[in-house]
Amino acid sequence: MSNMVSGKLAPHVVQIPIEGMTCATCAGRVETALARIPGVSAQVNLASESAHVTFDPDQAEPAALIEAIEGAGYDVPSEHVELAIGGMTCATCSGRVESALKAVPGVLEAQVNLATETAYAKIRRGLVSPQQLADAIENAGYEARLLDSENARQAAYEEEAGQRLNRDFWIAATALALSAPLMLPMFGVSVTGWVQMLLAIPVQFILGERFYIGAWKALKARIGNMDQLVVLGTTSAFLYSMYLLIGYQAAAHDAPASAGGGHGHGEPHYFFEVGAMVVALVLLGKYLEARTKRSTTLAIRSLMALRPQTARIDRAGREEEVPVAMVRVGDIALVRPGERVPVDGVIETGASALDESLISGESHPVEKIAGDRVTGGSINGNGFLRVRTAAIGRDTMLSQIIALVEQAQAKKAPVQQLVDRVSAIFVPAVLVVALLTFALWWLIAGDASKGIINAVTVMVIACPCALGLATPAAFMAGTGAAARAGILIRDAEALEKAHLADSAILDKTGTLTQGKPSVTDILPAHGVDADQLLVLAASAQQGSEHPLGKAMLARAQGRVLIALDSFSAHTGKGLTARLADGVALAIGNRALMGDEQIAIEELAPQAQALEEQGRTAMWIAQLAPQRHLLGVIASADEIKPHAKEAVARLREIGVEPVLVTGDNERTARVVARALGIGQVAAGVLPAGKVAEIEKLKAQGRHVLMVGDGVNDAPALAAADVGIAMGGGADAALNTAGITLMRGDPLLIADAVGISRATYSKIRQGLFWAFIYNVAGIPLAALGLLNPVFAGAAMALSSVSVVANALLLRRWKPRG
């Protein structure tokens, strides 16, 4: 985290988990508290219960972030890390290691045991990683190794979350069991006031303790939240019932003859069931909400489960199984059939088909041979592989994908800004409405009892949980579904804007075509065998780095080539070469054939026809021992198999495709005609692509730009949404708003499709959340709602919003 930019520390980005948030108001308050710190910008996500924070280390310390969050009344969880230390020889060494650990921002405690050569640290989750601790120890001059893997820590975190869910279930179940008898008087069954009170107290003040703690923290932070509404409403009902009970007992004591002996015999109707049942139902709702919210992180958990915990490493000819955290760049990993590849690397020896479906969404195994890159987490087929490690830890593709999805889910969609503004004034406004409700019922209707109950109902029905969950829950579910399909959405803004797209600027090379030439036609001259022509041409290209030469070598793979004796390149024309058997060759364009005085009339018509189809014709002639034409080999950057279907699908969903390429007009027209694209701009430089985008935007169009993410970077940035066509490990490094993990153009329409599906769920959630509150509050104020019904409806509203968002998990790409 110490990268320098122009002599200044670069901004730091951290993902901080937050405990205790219950509604959109909470998220807004945390965001405001963090934003008050100089050099800090933050986005808080209620659904993921985390903050995505960017801060300037020259202006703000990590400790200040924690203080701001805790000052707002919320908590940042911690975790424990254990490391093995090497190189310590005395107490001074252990003290030095301990000091190095304590100096890392985000470390709460650190202890080093010289005898066991281990270090124990308590850290703030999100502010510091275990790997940073290991780095700090190594910088102090010692060796460090994590004793628990990332998978083990995640498993512990999952176990803790599961235990918390289990605890919440039993708390809610107990609260419901104690509250149920309080409903009996509604069915004519007598339950004395003292029994009602004794049943209500544990529900109200013990099982419902979390609401009082949350309300008190919010009050200290001078903010309003859902807990305050629940506490004020239910406590008011409880205290009013106590007032009625004490009054009844006092009256019974003064006039014993009038004591009826129970409910229905002179004893008034109490409202203990209101407070207790509301608390019980809200607890049940919170349990169900937590359970459904947990499902929104399924994509992240699935990706984390792909991380292998151990690797078999070849150490000086000896196989050794070690934790993945101990593998270093350059190590040789041994991967047997059926195993997960433990690291990102390059195959040294072996060949196999690898299942990369959970990483890239590619449904079919991908054939890999020596020299090909492999990705950690993919499943090896039936071949034995030796893989040289190229990336470890956070630099692996899987870790970068997980980080991208986590960061995207932590950020806010632009529509959430409106929700935040509403939530900021929501709780104070509800309290005013509740106070007015009580006052009007008491002063105008003369019914203080009815006024209290209706005010309680207003506070209960108005809790803004559903409002705060609608957008982040849908976004998390949508980005998770997209990630499983091989579509990485980097931020909420890209997802929100993509649903509006009505135009798509498509780059040709690498987007609609394969991105590299391949041999399409072999035309031998009279008396020449086609296979012989290919062998001669490929032999002359041995060692060539030219794409056309590589295309010939790829086509001739498996054939026995003739050794190359000499080679000479002719810029802009081609090459001449002499083979070991004495044959001299010339390979190139018509100009080179003219220079060498080779007659080409025999194949000129066929070559011209190929060129009119957008293919490149390479003429091959023998210069010695005789001088004559051998033939023509044509190559082309072939159109991807699904490109035509992809263009048709874009039109089907209302997105007009436009082909913009730096290639020549003839080739561009051939490709456009083959794909059914009517609008074409050829010979366009990167700046020209930006101009094309600006021209469409000036017409009021919403523009997608689809390119390879390298030379198309300016255009990707200029478009409303940039989509980078990925291929391998570089896909995770693209800076576009959306990255397609595999180069299938069908995913372009799928990216728009998941955006529209997600935005539809966001709108549905916000609609029902707003309607719920807009309709519920007046009904409650008018006395047309029962408080218990209001509590049940409030609890179920959040669950229904999240459950509706989770339907996005059923979304499947059409490609």
ZABA-454614 format. One record per residue (C-alpha): residue in three letters; x, y, z. Coordinates in steps of 0.05 Angstrom, whole numbers, padded with zeros to 5 digits, always signed. Each point is the difference from the previous one (the first is absolute). Layout:
% ZABA-454614
ALAXYZ
...
//
This chain:
% ZABA-454614
MET+00000+00000+00000
SER+00060+00046-00007
ASN+00002+00015-00074
MET+00028+00069-00015
VAL-00029+00048-00050
SER+00044+00059-00017
GLY+00034-00005+00068
LYS-00067-00005+00035
LEU-00035-00061+00028
ALA-00054-00026-00047
PRO-00072-00001+00025
HIS-00017-00063+00040
VAL-00063-00040-00013
VAL-00028-00044+00055
GLN-00063-00041+00011
ILE-00023+00005+00072
PRO-00055-00046+00027
ILE-00048+00035+00048
GLU-00045-00031+00053
GLY-00063+00030+00029
MET-00031+00034-00061
THR-00075-00013-00004
CYS-00028+00048-00052
ALA+00018+00049-00056
THR+00006+00056+00051
CYS+00056-00039+00035
ALA+00038-00007-00065
GLY-00008+00074-00015
ARG+00024+00019+00069
VAL+00063-00043-00005
GLU+00014+00029-00069
THR-00008+00071+00027
ALA+00046-00015+00059
LEU+00055-00026-00045
ALA-00008+00057-00050
ARG+00014+00050+00056
ILE+00072-00025+00003
PRO+00046+00040-00046
GLY+00024-00039-00060
VAL-00054-00054+00007
SER-00056-00021-00047
ALA-00045-00058+00018
GLN-00059-00040-00025
VAL-00038-00043+00050
ASN-00041-00060-00022
LEU-00054-00023+00047
ALA-00010-00068-00034
SER+00073-00020+00003
GLU+00009+00036+00068
SER+00065+00032-00023
ALA+00032+00066-00019
HIS+00042+00010-00063
VAL+00049+00054+00023
THR+00052+00039-00039
PHE+00046+00043+00042
ASP+00063+00042-00007
PRO+00052-00029+00047
ASP+00032+00069+00005
GLN-00064+00028+00030
ALA-00034-00058+00036
GLU+00022-00060+00042
PRO-00038-00067-00002
ALA-00013+00009+00075
ALA-00040+00063-00016
LEU-00046-00042-00045
ILE-00015-00048+00058
GLU-00011+00058+00048
ALA-00050+00032-00048
ILE-00039-00064-00009
GLU-00001-00015+00075
GLY-00016+00073+00015
ALA-00061-00007-00043
GLY-00023-00058+00044
TYR+00023-00061-00040
ASP+00054-00053+00005
VAL+00056-00025-00045
PRO+00012-00075+00012
SER+00069-00028+00013
GLU+00034-00066-00017
HIS+00059-00040+00026
VAL+00060-00020-00041
GLU+00057-00047+00019
LEU+00067-00001-00036
ALA+00062-00043+00004
ILE+00064+00042+00009
GLY+00069-00021-00023
GLY+00067+00031+00018
MET-00013+00021+00072
THR+00057-00014+00048
CYS-00015+00039+00063
ALA-00051+00042+00037
THR+00024+00062-00037
CYS-00021-00034-00065
SER-00069-00016+00026
GLY-00008+00071+00024
ARG+00021+00027-00067
VAL-00051-00045-00036
GLU-00054+00021+00049
SER+00016+00074-00012
ALA-00002-00011-00075
LEU-00069-00031+00005
LYS-00028+00055+00046
ALA+00025+00053-00048
VAL-00046-00027-00055
PRO-00063+00044-00003
GLY-00060-00042+00019
VAL+00036-00046+00049
LEU-00033+00001+00069
GLU+00044-00049+00037
ALA+00064-00039-00015
GLN+00036-00052+00041
VAL+00062-00040-00020
ASN+00021-00066+00032
LEU+00074-00012-00007
ALA-00004-00072+00024
THR-00052-00022-00051
GLU+00025+00050-00053
THR-00071+00024-00013
ALA-00034+00068-00001
TYR-00073+00014+00017
ALA-00035+00063-00023
LYS-00069+00028+00007
ILE-00017+00043-00060
ARG-00057+00042-00027
ARG-00033-00039-00056
GLY+00006+00038-00065
LEU+00052+00051+00023
VAL+00059-00047-00001
SER+00012-00068-00032
PRO+00039-00059+00030
GLN+00048+00006-00059
GLN+00017+00072+00022
LEU+00019-00027+00068
ALA+00047-00051-00033
ASP+00030+00055-00042
ALA+00012+00044+00062
ILE+00036-00057+00034
GLU+00043-00014-00061
ASN+00017+00074-00006
ALA+00024-00004+00073
GLY+00049-00053-00022
TYR-00035-00065+00018
GLU-00038-00054-00037
ALA-00076-00006+00006
ARG-00051-00050-00022
LEU-00075+00000+00011
LEU-00023-00059+00041
ASP-00072+00005-00024
SER-00018+00008-00073
GLU-00049+00049-00030
ASN-00049-00058-00007
ALA+00007-00018+00073
ARG-00013+00072+00022
GLN-00060+00003-00046
ALA-00026-00066+00027
ALA+00007+00028+00071
TYR-00037+00063-00020
GLU-00055-00042-00033
GLU-00005-00043+00063
GLU-00006+00062+00043
ALA-00054+00028-00046
GLY-00037-00066+00004
GLN+00003+00000+00076
ARG-00026+00071+00001
LEU-00058-00020-00045
ASN-00015-00060+00044
ARG+00000+00045+00062
ASP-00046+00050-00033
PHE-00048-00056-00018
TRP-00006-00024+00072
ILE-00007+00070+00027
ALA-00057+00014-00049
ALA-00033-00068+00014
THR+00003+00012+00076
ALA-00029+00069-00008
LEU-00058-00027-00041
ALA-00012-00056+00050
LEU-00004+00049+00058
SER-00042+00050-00039
ALA-00052-00050-00026
PRO-00038-00005+00067
LEU-00007+00076+00000
MET-00046-00007-00061
LEU-00050-00045+00037
PRO-00042+00058+00028
MET-00016+00019-00072
PHE-00035-00068-00005
GLY-00038+00007+00065
VAL+00049-00038+00044
SER+00014+00034+00066
VAL+00073+00015+00017
THR+00013+00045+00060
GLY+00041+00063-00008
TRP+00056-00024+00045
VAL+00008-00063-00042
GLN+00001+00042-00063
MET+00053+00046+00030
LEU+00044-00059+00022
LEU-00004-00029-00071
ALA+00014+00067-00033
ILE+00060+00021+00042
PRO+00051-00052-00027
VAL-00023+00012-00071
GLN+00002+00075+00006
PHE+00065+00010+00039
ILE+00041-00064-00006
LEU-00014-00031-00068
GLY-00012+00070-00028
GLU+00065+00027+00030
ARG+00031+00010-00069
PHE-00050+00055-00016
TYR+00015+00039+00064
ILE+00075-00006-00012
GLY-00007+00023-00072
ALA-00046+00057+00020
TRP+00047+00024+00054
LYS+00060-00001-00046
ALA-00039+00040-00052
LEU-00022+00049+00053
LYS+00071+00011+00023
ALA+00020+00012-00072
ARG-00059+00048-00008
ILE-00031-00039-00056
GLY-00067-00034-00012
ASN-00009-00073-00020
MET-00048-00058-00002
ASP+00018-00024+00071
GLN-00024+00066+00029
LEU-00068-00008-00034
VAL-00008-00071+00027
VAL+00023+00019+00070
LEU-00043+00062+00004
GLY-00062-00035-00027
THR+00004-00065+00040
THR+00024+00033+00064
SER-00057+00049-00003
ALA-00049-00057-00006
PHE+00033-00037+00058
LEU+00002+00062+00046
TYR-00072+00018-00017
SER-00021-00071+00018
MET+00039+00005+00065
TYR-00036+00065+00015
LEU-00067-00034-00012
LEU+00019-00060+00042
ILE+00024+00042+00059
GLY-00061+00043-00005
TYR-00045-00061-00001
GLN+00036-00031+00060
ALA-00005+00065+00039
ALA-00074+00005-00015
ALA-00010-00073+00019
HIS+00037+00012+00066
ASP-00044+00060+00016
ALA-00064-00036-00019
PRO+00010-00076+00009
ALA-00071-00015-00016
SER+00008+00026-00070
ALA+00060-00044-00017
GLY-00023-00047-00053
GLY+00056-00050+00007
GLY+00025+00001-00071
HIS-00005+00025-00070
GLY-00071+00008-00021
HIS-00024+00010+00072
GLY+00016+00074+00008
GLU+00074-00004-00017
PRO+00016+00047-00057
HIS+00029-00021-00067
TYR+00075+00005+00002
PHE+00047+00008-00058
PHE+00057-00045+00023
GLU-00012-00043-00062
VAL+00014+00060-00044
GLY+00070+00012+00024
ALA+00018-00073+00009
MET-00028-00024-00067
VAL+00031+00057-00038
VAL+00068-00014+00030
ALA-00009-00075-00014
LEU-00022+00011-00072
VAL+00055+00050-00014
LEU+00051-00049+00029
LEU-00028-00054-00046
GLY+00002+00048-00058
LYS+00073+00017+00015
TYR+00017-00073+00002
LEU-00034-00013-00067
GLU+00031+00063-00029
ALA+00070-00022+00022
ARG-00011-00069-00029
THR-00024+00027-00067
LYS+00054+00054-00002
ARG+00053-00053+00010
SER-00023-00032-00065
THR+00019+00064-00037
THR+00073-00016+00014
LEU-00005-00070-00029
ALA+00042+00020-00061
ILE+00057+00024+00043
ARG-00002-00062+00044
SER+00000-00044-00062
LEU+00061+00035-00028
MET+00036-00004+00067
ALA-00014-00075+00003
LEU+00041-00008-00064
ARG+00064+00020+00036
PRO+00042-00062+00011
GLN+00030-00004+00069
THR+00062-00041-00017
ALA+00046-00010-00060
ARG+00049-00054-00019
ILE+00067+00032-00017
ASP+00060-00030-00034
ARG+00059+00017+00045
ALA+00065-00024-00030
GLY-00033-00062-00028
ARG-00038-00015+00064
GLU-00075+00009+00004
GLU-00022+00041+00060
GLU-00071+00019+00021
VAL-00003+00070+00029
PRO-00053+00053+00016
VAL-00015+00043-00060
ALA+00022+00061+00041
MET+00071-00029-00001
VAL+00004-00007-00076
ARG+00045+00052-00033
VAL+00004+00026-00071
GLY+00043-00047-00042
ASP-00018-00063+00040
ILE-00021-00061-00041
ALA-00069-00025+00021
LEU-00020-00071-00016
VAL-00073-00009-00020
ARG-00029-00069-00006
PRO-00064-00018-00040
GLY-00063+00024+00034
GLU+00035+00048+00047
ARG-00009+00075+00005
VAL+00058+00041-00027
PRO+00029+00032+00063
VAL+00034+00061-00032
ASP-00001+00046-00060
GLY+00056-00020-00046
VAL+00025-00028-00066
ILE+00001-00073-00019
GLU+00072-00025-00003
THR-00017-00070-00023
GLY-00063-00039-00012
ALA-00067+00011-00034
SER-00071-00003+00025
ALA-00070+00029-00005
LEU-00016+00047+00057
ASP-00069+00016+00028
GLU-00001+00076+00011
SER-00076+00006+00004
LEU-00004+00028+00071
ILE+00052+00053-00017
SER-00016+00022-00071
GLY-00069-00030-00011
GLU+00028-00042-00057
SER-00044-00062-00002
HIS+00048-00045-00038
PRO+00069-00023+00023
VAL+00057+00040-00032
GLU+00058-00037-00032
LYS+00068+00021+00028
ILE+00070-00020-00022
ALA+00071+00019+00020
GLY+00009+00075-00001
ASP-00073+00015+00014
ARG-00022+00040+00061
VAL-00043-00034+00053
THR-00042+00031+00055
GLY+00000-00021+00073
GLY-00067-00031+00019
SER-00013-00033-00068
ILE-00008-00075+00000
ASN+00051-00043-00038
GLY-00027-00052-00048
ASN+00036-00066-00014
GLY+00071+00025-00011
PHE+00058+00008+00049
LEU+00027+00072+00000
ARG+00063+00034+00025
VAL-00018+00073+00010
ARG+00051+00055+00013
THR-00031+00050+00049
ALA-00010+00070-00029
ALA-00044+00033+00053
ILE-00017-00012+00073
GLY-00045+00030+00053
ARG-00037+00063-00019
ASP+00033+00000-00069
THR-00037-00063-00023
MET-00057+00007-00048
LEU-00050-00032+00048
SER+00019+00047+00057
GLN-00007+00060-00047
ILE-00068-00025-00023
ILE-00023-00008+00072
ALA+00027+00070+00017
LEU-00035+00030-00061
VAL-00067-00031+00018
GLU+00007+00020+00074
GLN+00018+00071-00018
ALA-00057+00005-00051
GLN-00050-00026+00052
ALA+00024+00050+00051
LYS-00011+00060-00046
LYS-00066+00036-00008
ALA-00043+00007-00061
PRO-00017+00073-00018
VAL-00073-00014+00016
GLN+00020-00016+00072
GLN+00019+00073+00010
LEU-00074+00018-00003
VAL-00016-00055+00051
ASP+00054+00026+00046
ARG-00027+00071-00002
VAL-00069-00026+00017
SER+00026-00044+00056
ALA+00039+00056+00032
ILE-00064+00037+00018
PHE-00046-00061+00006
VAL+00007-00018+00074
PRO-00008+00072+00026
ALA-00060+00009-00046
VAL-00032-00064+00026
LEU+00010+00022+00072
VAL-00035+00066-00016
VAL-00058-00038-00033
ALA-00006-00047+00060
LEU-00001+00058+00049
LEU-00053+00036-00042
THR-00041-00065-00003
PHE+00000-00006+00076
ALA-00015+00073+00010
LEU-00058+00002-00049
TRP-00033-00064+00027
TRP+00007+00025+00071
LEU-00020+00072-00011
ILE-00053-00008-00054
ALA-00027-00069+00011
GLY+00012+00001+00075
ASP+00030-00070-00002
ALA+00070-00001+00028
SER+00002-00076-00002
LYS-00016-00002-00073
GLY+00050+00056-00013
ILE+00056-00039+00032
ILE-00015-00064-00038
ASN-00006+00037-00066
ALA+00064+00037+00012
VAL+00034-00066+00016
THR-00028-00029-00065
VAL+00028+00059-00039
MET+00069-00010+00028
VAL-00001-00075-00012
ILE-00028+00002-00071
ALA+00048+00054-00022
CYS+00067-00036+00012
PRO+00039+00013-00064
CYS+00036-00067-00005
ALA-00031-00020-00066
LEU+00016+00067-00030
GLY+00074-00007+00017
LEU+00006-00071-00025
ALA-00036+00005-00067
THR+00059+00026-00041
PRO+00061-00034+00032
ALA-00035-00068+00005
ALA-00019+00000-00074
PHE+00069+00025-00020
MET+00036-00053+00040
ALA-00044-00056-00028
GLY+00008+00028-00071
THR+00076+00007+00002
GLY+00005-00070+00030
ALA-00042-00030-00056
ALA+00041+00038-00051
ALA+00066-00024+00030
ARG-00023-00073-00005
ALA-00013+00012-00074
GLY+00069+00030-00012
ILE-00023+00073+00002
LEU+00038+00044+00050
ILE-00036+00064+00018
ARG+00049+00048+00032
ASP-00048+00050+00029
ALA-00073+00016+00012
GLU+00001+00059-00049
ALA+00019-00045-00058
LEU-00056-00049+00017
GLU-00051+00055+00006
LYS+00020+00035-00065
ALA+00005-00063-00042
HIS-00075-00012+00004
LEU-00011+00065-00039
ALA+00046-00020-00058
ASP-00029+00008-00070
SER+00065+00003-00040
ALA+00062-00044+00001
ILE+00067+00021-00031
LEU+00034-00066-00017
ASP+00074-00006-00013
LYS+00016-00052-00053
THR+00066-00032+00018
GLY-00005-00044+00062
THR-00073+00018+00011
LEU-00037-00027-00060
THR+00060-00035-00030
GLN+00051-00048+00031
GLY+00053+00055+00004
LYS+00053-00039-00037
PRO+00005-00025-00072
SER-00008-00072-00018
VAL+00010-00036-00066
THR-00065-00004-00039
ASP+00020-00022-00070
ILE+00058-00037-00033
LEU+00003+00008-00076
PRO+00058-00040-00031
ALA+00024+00017-00070
HIS-00003-00052-00055
GLY+00042-00061+00017
VAL+00009+00018+00073
ASP-00029-00040+00058
ALA-00040+00041+00052
ASP+00033-00035+00059
GLN+00069+00010-00031
LEU-00015+00074-00009
LEU-00020+00008+00073
VAL+00063-00037+00025
LEU+00046+00044-00042
ALA-00034+00065+00021
ALA-00001-00019+00074
SER+00073-00022-00002
ALA+00019+00069-00026
GLN-00039+00033+00058
GLN+00034-00038+00057
GLY+00017+00049+00055
SER-00042+00054-00031
GLU-00039+00046+00048
HIS-00044+00027-00056
PRO-00074-00017+00011
LEU-00006-00028-00072
GLY+00061-00043+00011
LYS-00028-00026+00065
ALA-00065-00016-00036
MET+00039-00044-00051
LEU+00038-00035+00056
ALA-00064-00014+00038
ARG-00033-00030-00062
ALA+00062-00044-00012
GLN+00002-00025+00072
GLY+00016-00075+00001
ARG+00036+00000-00067
VAL+00075-00010-00007
LEU+00031+00066-00021
ILE+00065+00011-00038
ALA+00056+00034+00039
LEU+00009+00074-00015
ASP+00069+00021-00025
SER-00009+00076-00009
PHE-00054+00051+00004
SER-00008+00072-00025
ALA-00059+00047+00012
HIS-00022+00051-00052
THR-00038+00056+00035
GLY-00071+00009-00026
LYS+00008-00057-00051
GLY+00017-00066+00034
LEU+00061-00044+00007
THR+00050-00044-00036
ALA+00030-00062+00030
ARG+00046-00059-00015
LEU-00015-00068+00028
ALA+00051-00053+00020
ASP-00016-00042-00062
GLY+00022+00058-00045
VAL-00070+00024-00020
ALA-00006+00077+00000
LEU-00068+00031+00010
ALA-00034+00067-00004
ILE-00064+00012+00041
GLY-00038+00065-00002
ASN-00045+00047-00039
ARG-00006+00015-00074
ALA+00055+00053+00005
LEU+00050-00052+00024
MET-00020-00047-00056
GLY+00012+00057-00049
ASP+00069+00014+00029
GLU+00018-00074-00008
GLN-00030-00002-00071
ILE-00049-00056+00017
ALA-00060-00009-00047
ILE-00064-00002+00041
GLU-00054+00002-00054
GLU-00019-00073+00012
LEU-00029+00014+00069
ALA-00015+00075-00006
PRO-00076-00007-00008
GLN-00007-00047+00059
ALA+00045+00044+00044
GLN-00040+00062-00018
ALA-00065-00035+00018
LEU+00029-00018+00069
GLU+00023+00072+00011
GLU-00070+00025-00016
GLN-00025-00045+00056
GLY+00046+00037+00048
ARG+00056-00052+00001
THR+00075+00012-00005
ALA+00033-00037-00058
MET+00073-00022+00011
TRP+00036-00020-00064
ILE+00051-00056+00004
ALA+00053-00008-00054
GLN+00061-00043-00008
LEU+00063+00038-00018
ALA+00049-00059-00004
PRO+00015-00049-00028
GLN-00054+00023-00050
ARG-00038+00066+00002
HIS-00076-00010-00003
LEU-00065+00012+00038
LEU-00018-00052+00052
GLY-00068+00027+00022
VAL-00039+00046+00045
ILE-00018-00008+00074
ALA-00055+00045+00025
SER-00013+00019+00072
ALA-00052+00040+00036
ASP-00019+00022+00070
GLU-00060-00046+00002
ILE-00067+00022+00028
LYS-00015-00031+00068
PRO-00051-00057-00003
HIS-00055+00036+00038
ALA+00013+00071-00027
LYS-00058+00000-00049
GLU-00049-00026+00053
ALA+00027+00052+00049
VAL-00015+00057-00048
ALA-00070-00027-00012
ARG-00012-00005+00075
LEU+00022+00072+00011
ARG-00052+00023-00051
GLU-00051-00046+00033
ILE+00008+00037+00067
GLY-00001+00068-00033
VAL+00074+00015-00005
GLU+00024+00023-00068
PRO+00071-00026-00017
VAL+00052+00044-00034
LEU+00066-00029-00025
VAL+00059+00048+00013
THR+00069-00025-00017
GLY+00070+00022-00018
ASP+00002-00052-00055
ASN-00008+00018-00074
GLU-00067+00016-00032
ARG-00003-00064-00043
THR+00013-00048+00058
ALA-00048+00039+00046
ARG-00056-00003-00052
VAL+00010-00075-00011
VAL-00006-00013+00075
ALA-00059+00047+00008
ARG-00036-00032-00059
ALA+00012-00070+00028
LEU-00028+00020+00068
GLY-00058+00043-00024
ILE+00026+00066+00027
GLY-00022+00060-00040
GLN+00041+00056+00032
VAL+00075-00004-00011
ALA+00058+00048+00014
ALA+00067-00027-00025
GLY+00072+00025+00006
VAL-00017+00033+00066
LEU+00055+00016+00051
PRO-00014-00003+00075
ALA-00017+00074+00002
GLY-00048-00011-00058
LYS-00037-00053+00039
VAL-00011+00051+00055
ALA-00027+00049-00052
GLU-00049-00053-00025
ILE-00025-00011+00071
GLU-00008+00074+00013
LYS-00039+00007-00065
LEU-00050-00053+00022
LYS-00006+00029+00070
ALA-00014+00068-00031
GLN-00060-00033-00034
GLY-00026-00020+00068
ARG+00022-00072-00006
HIS+00025-00042+00059
VAL+00064-00032-00025
LEU+00036-00065+00017
MET+00071-00006-00024
VAL+00026-00071-00008
GLY+00075-00011-00011
ASP+00061-00037+00024
GLY+00015+00050+00055
VAL+00070+00019-00024
ASN+00002+00045-00061
ASP-00074+00012+00010
ALA+00009+00029+00070
PRO-00017+00073-00020
ALA-00064-00023-00033
LEU-00019-00046+00058
ALA+00007+00060+00047
ALA-00039+00047-00046
ALA-00061-00046-00008
ASP-00057-00002+00050
VAL+00022-00071+00015
GLY+00065-00033-00022
ILE+00000-00075-00010
ALA+00069-00033-00005
MET+00005-00067-00035
GLY+00042-00043+00045
GLY+00044-00059-00014
GLY+00041-00032+00055
ALA+00032+00033+00060
ASP+00001+00070-00031
ALA-00076+00002+00003
ALA+00001+00018+00074
LEU+00046+00059-00013
ASN-00044+00037-00050
THR-00025+00068+00021
ALA-00067-00003-00035
GLY-00065+00002+00041
ILE-00016-00071-00023
THR+00050-00054-00018
LEU-00019-00064-00037
MET+00043-00056+00026
ARG+00000-00038-00066
GLY+00001+00028-00071
ASP-00070-00023-00019
PRO-00038+00058-00032
LEU-00066-00031+00023
LEU+00018+00025+00070
ILE-00009+00072-00024
ALA-00076-00008-00004
ASP+00002-00041+00064
ALA+00034+00058+00036
VAL-00056+00047-00022
GLY-00050-00054+00019
ILE+00024-00009+00072
SER+00003+00076+00007
ARG-00072+00007-00020
ALA-00022-00059+00044
THR+00037+00030+00060
TYR-00027+00070-00011
SER-00070-00029-00006
LYS+00008-00032+00069
ILE+00027+00065+00028
ARG-00062+00037-00025
GLN-00046-00054+00026
GLY+00033+00002+00069
LEU-00002+00076+00005
PHE-00072+00003-00025
TRP-00026-00048+00052
ALA+00043+00030+00055
PHE-00026+00070-00015
ILE-00072-00023-00009
TYR+00004-00039+00065
ASN+00020+00062+00039
VAL-00042+00050-00038
ALA-00063-00043+00009
GLY+00017-00028+00069
ILE+00014+00063+00038
PRO-00067+00035-00014
LEU-00038-00065+00015
ALA+00037-00006+00066
ALA-00013+00073+00018
LEU-00074-00009-00014
GLY-00005-00061+00045
LEU-00014-00048-00057
LEU+00060-00046+00015
ASN+00013-00045+00059
PRO+00070+00010+00030
VAL+00014-00075-00002
PHE-00020-00004-00073
ALA+00044+00061-00013
GLY+00059-00036+00033
ALA-00010-00062-00041
ALA-00008+00040-00064
MET+00062+00042+00015
ALA+00042-00063+00013
LEU-00025-00035-00062
SER+00010+00060-00045
SER+00075-00004+00006
VAL+00000-00075-00011
SER-00045+00006-00061
VAL+00045+00054-00031
VAL+00063-00042+00009
ALA-00035-00064-00022
ASN-00025+00035-00063
ALA+00071+00023-00014
LEU+00025-00071+00009
LEU-00042-00022-00059
LEU+00057+00028-00041
ARG+00039-00062+00019
ARG-00044-00037-00050
TRP+00025+00044-00057
LYS+00038-00038-00053
PRO+00039+00027-00059
ARG-00030-00017-00067
GLY+00069-00007-00031
//
